[in-house]
Amino acid sequence: MKKLYLSQTDKKISGFLGGLGEYLEIDSTFLRLIFLFLLIFSGFLPGLIFYFIATLVVSKEPTKKD
């Protein structure tokens, strides 16, 4: 079963969009562009609040031990 995590390898700020890209199997750059457009057209504040809450709610990716 797949689970959404904050990415530790594909992150620019918190790793939320990188983790979402891994979860949805979509390029995270595409998700970042979509988020940027939504951020601009929503007036910044709603998008920033969503990103902040998502970062707090989604857990960090567990470290892989060999």
C-alpha positions as CSV (number, residue, x, y, z in Angstrom):
1,M,0.0,0.0,0.0
2,K,1.4,3.4,-1.0
3,K,1.6,6.2,1.5
4,L,2.2,9.9,1.0
5,Y,5.4,11.1,2.7
6,L,7.5,14.3,2.6
7,S,10.3,13.4,0.2
8,Q,13.8,13.5,1.6
9,T,15.5,13.4,-1.9
10,D,13.2,15.5,-4.1
11,K,12.6,18.6,-2.1
12,K,12.9,22.3,-2.6
13,I,11.3,23.6,0.5
14,S,9.7,20.9,2.6
15,G,9.4,18.0,0.3
16,F,5.6,18.0,0.0
17,L,5.4,18.4,-3.7
18,G,8.3,15.9,-4.3
19,G,6.5,13.4,-2.1
20,L,3.2,14.0,-3.9
21,G,4.9,13.5,-7.2
22,E,6.4,10.2,-6.0
23,Y,2.9,9.1,-4.7
24,L,1.1,10.0,-7.9
25,E,4.0,8.9,-10.1
26,I,4.1,12.3,-11.8
27,D,7.2,14.5,-12.3
28,S,7.4,16.9,-9.4
29,T,8.5,19.8,-11.6
30,F,5.1,19.6,-13.3
31,L,3.4,19.7,-9.9
32,R,5.5,22.6,-8.8
33,L,4.4,24.5,-12.0
34,I,0.8,23.8,-11.3
35,F,1.1,24.8,-7.7
36,L,2.8,28.1,-8.8
37,F,0.0,28.9,-11.2
38,L,-2.6,28.1,-8.5
39,L,-0.7,30.2,-6.0
40,I,-0.6,33.2,-8.3
41,F,-4.3,33.0,-9.4
42,S,-5.6,32.3,-5.9
43,G,-4.0,35.4,-4.3
44,F,-1.1,33.6,-2.6
45,L,-2.6,33.3,0.9
46,P,-4.9,30.3,0.4
47,G,-2.1,28.3,-1.4
48,L,0.5,29.2,1.2
49,I,-1.9,28.1,4.0
50,F,-2.6,24.8,2.2
51,Y,1.1,24.2,1.7
52,F,1.9,24.9,5.4
53,I,-0.9,22.7,6.7
54,A,0.1,19.9,4.3
55,T,3.7,20.1,5.4
56,L,2.6,19.7,9.0
57,V,0.1,16.9,8.4
58,V,2.1,14.7,6.1
59,S,4.8,12.6,7.8
60,K,8.5,12.5,6.8
61,E,9.7,9.6,4.6
62,P,11.2,6.9,6.8
63,T,14.9,6.3,6.2
64,K,15.8,3.2,4.4
65,K,18.2,0.9,6.2
66,D,20.2,-1.6,4.2
